[in-house]
Amino acid sequence: MITTILAAATAPLAAFDNSLFLQAIMAVEGHAWKDPGGAYAFQPGTWRDHSTRPYSFACLPVYARDVADKHIAWLSRVLRAHQYPVNAYTLGVCWRFGFVGFTQRARQGGGAVDYGERVWNIYNAAQSAQAPKAAQPQHNTHTP
């Protein structure tokens, strides 16, 4: 499954939706905004990488979203630089385990990590729900 996701999901980043990704992260993490690291479950080091504000601000959605967007952009650059696809699976595993943890799991051939798969599934379900529905043919029910 993991190698399928890595191989098949090479859509351009322009199609990537940070809001849907962060909704998936919140669903998988299950944290409340009041929890340390906030709903996105930031680690102190990750917060410091992208913000000069105190770590306690990770509990405030407006500041957390700014840091999350910066972190997604940074992870995307790192993944591309190492020739990995940028998608909900790769970003999800990097979000949880860091890039080094992601590469260790990729070398192992996947298997043990379902975090990325859960993020991938939630992200894609939400993206499908938002997709415009195909136009339905109009049937003329009256006679002239």
Backbone torsions as a table, in degrees:
resi	resn	phi	psi	omega
1	MET	NA	-47.0	-177.0
2	ILE	-63.9	-44.7	179.5
3	THR	-65.5	-32.1	175.9
4	THR	-63.6	-44.6	179.1
5	ILE	-63.3	-45.0	179.8
6	LEU	-62.7	-40.3	-177.0
7	ALA	-77.8	-39.1	-172.2
8	ALA	-86.8	-27.5	-172.0
9	ALA	-96.6	76.8	179.8
10	THR	-117.8	32.9	178.7
11	ALA	-63.8	146.7	179.3
12	PRO	-60.7	149.1	-178.2
13	LEU	-61.2	-26.0	179.4
14	ALA	-56.1	-28.9	180.0
15	ALA	-84.7	-5.9	-176.7
16	PHE	-79.6	136.2	-177.6
17	ASP	-112.7	105.7	-179.2
18	ASN	-58.0	-39.2	-178.0
19	SER	-62.1	-44.6	178.6
20	LEU	-65.8	-39.2	178.5
21	PHE	-61.4	-45.9	-178.8
22	LEU	-67.9	-31.9	173.1
23	GLN	-63.2	-41.0	178.3
24	ALA	-65.2	-41.8	177.9
25	ILE	-60.1	-46.1	179.7
26	MET	-61.7	-39.7	-179.9
27	ALA	-65.5	-42.2	-178.3
28	VAL	-73.7	-42.1	-179.0
29	GLU	-68.8	-42.6	178.9
30	GLY	73.5	19.3	-179.9
31	HIS	-90.4	153.5	173.8
32	ALA	-92.6	161.1	178.8
33	TRP	-59.6	-31.9	-176.9
34	LYS	-75.2	-13.9	179.8
35	ASP	-69.6	152.3	174.7
36	PRO	-55.4	130.8	-177.5
37	GLY	87.6	-7.3	177.7
38	GLY	70.2	-171.0	-176.4
39	ALA	-67.6	-21.3	178.5
40	TYR	-88.1	-1.6	177.1
41	ALA	57.4	44.1	177.6
42	PHE	-62.8	140.8	169.4
43	GLN	-88.2	151.4	-177.7
44	PRO	-55.0	-40.8	-179.4
45	GLY	-64.4	-40.2	178.2
46	THR	-64.7	-42.4	178.6
47	TRP	-59.7	-46.7	-179.3
48	ARG	-64.0	-29.8	178.9
49	ASP	-62.7	-27.1	-171.7
50	HIS	-123.7	-0.6	-177.5
51	SER	-149.2	147.3	172.9
52	THR	-96.9	-5.1	178.5
53	ARG	-73.2	156.7	178.6
54	PRO	-61.1	150.5	179.9
55	TYR	-57.3	-29.3	179.5
56	SER	-61.0	-21.3	178.1
57	PHE	-71.0	-11.5	176.7
58	ALA	-63.1	-16.9	178.7
59	CYS	-85.1	-2.9	-178.9
60	LEU	-106.0	114.8	-172.4
61	PRO	-51.7	-41.0	-176.4
62	VAL	-64.8	-39.8	178.5
63	TYR	-76.8	-38.2	179.9
64	ALA	-63.6	-39.7	-179.3
65	ARG	-64.5	-40.6	178.3
66	ASP	-61.1	-46.8	179.1
67	VAL	-66.3	-38.9	179.1
68	ALA	-61.8	-45.0	178.8
69	ASP	-61.8	-40.9	177.4
70	LYS	-64.8	-39.9	-179.7
71	HIS	-68.0	-40.7	176.7
72	ILE	-61.6	-43.8	178.9
73	ALA	-62.0	-42.9	179.7
74	TRP	-65.1	-47.7	178.4
75	LEU	-59.9	-39.6	179.1
76	SER	-60.7	-43.9	178.8
77	ARG	-62.9	-43.1	-179.0
78	VAL	-65.8	-44.4	178.6
79	LEU	-59.9	-47.5	179.8
80	ARG	-61.9	-41.9	-179.1
81	ALA	-60.9	-27.9	178.4
82	HIS	-101.9	13.7	174.2
83	GLN	62.3	37.6	171.1
84	TYR	-102.0	149.9	175.5
85	PRO	-69.5	151.6	176.4
86	VAL	-103.6	109.9	-179.9
87	ASN	-154.8	178.6	-176.0
88	ALA	-61.2	-32.9	179.3
89	TYR	-69.0	-54.6	-176.2
90	THR	-64.6	-42.0	178.2
91	LEU	-65.6	-38.3	179.4
92	GLY	-62.9	-45.8	179.0
93	VAL	-65.2	-41.9	176.9
94	CYS	-63.5	-38.7	179.5
95	TRP	-59.2	-42.9	-175.4
96	ARG	-82.4	-41.0	-171.4
97	PHE	-113.9	-3.1	-175.2
98	GLY	81.2	166.5	-178.4
99	PHE	-65.1	-40.5	179.6
100	VAL	-62.6	-43.2	177.1
101	GLY	-62.3	-37.9	176.6
102	PHE	-61.7	-48.3	-177.6
103	THR	-64.8	-35.8	177.1
104	GLN	-62.9	-42.6	179.8
105	ARG	-69.9	-36.3	178.3
106	ALA	-64.3	-39.8	178.8
107	ARG	-67.3	-31.2	178.8
108	GLN	-74.6	-7.4	-179.6
109	GLY	84.7	16.0	177.7
110	GLY	81.6	-135.9	176.2
111	GLY	86.1	-66.8	-170.2
112	ALA	-80.1	-20.4	-172.4
113	VAL	-99.7	115.3	175.9
114	ASP	-105.0	-4.3	-180.0
115	TYR	-56.3	-50.9	180.0
116	GLY	-61.9	-38.5	178.2
117	GLU	-65.0	-39.8	178.7
118	ARG	-65.6	-43.9	177.1
119	VAL	-61.2	-46.2	179.5
120	TRP	-55.8	-47.9	-177.4
121	ASN	-65.3	-44.7	180.0
122	ILE	-65.8	-44.4	179.6
123	TYR	-59.0	-49.0	-177.6
124	ASN	-67.9	-35.3	176.2
125	ALA	-64.6	-43.0	179.0
126	ALA	-66.9	-39.1	179.0
127	GLN	-65.5	-40.9	178.1
128	SER	-64.7	-38.3	179.7
129	ALA	-66.1	-28.4	180.0
130	GLN	-87.1	-15.6	-176.6
131	ALA	-62.4	139.4	178.1
132	PRO	-63.4	138.5	178.7
133	LYS	-75.3	145.8	178.1
134	ALA	-62.8	141.6	-179.7
135	ALA	-62.2	131.3	178.2
136	GLN	-86.4	139.5	179.0
137	PRO	-64.6	140.6	177.6
138	GLN	-86.5	128.3	179.1
139	HIS	-103.1	127.7	177.7
140	ASN	-81.4	112.4	-176.0
141	THR	-98.0	-1.3	178.3
142	HIS	-112.8	155.8	179.3
143	THR	-104.2	145.2	-179.3
144	PRO	-69.4	NA	NA
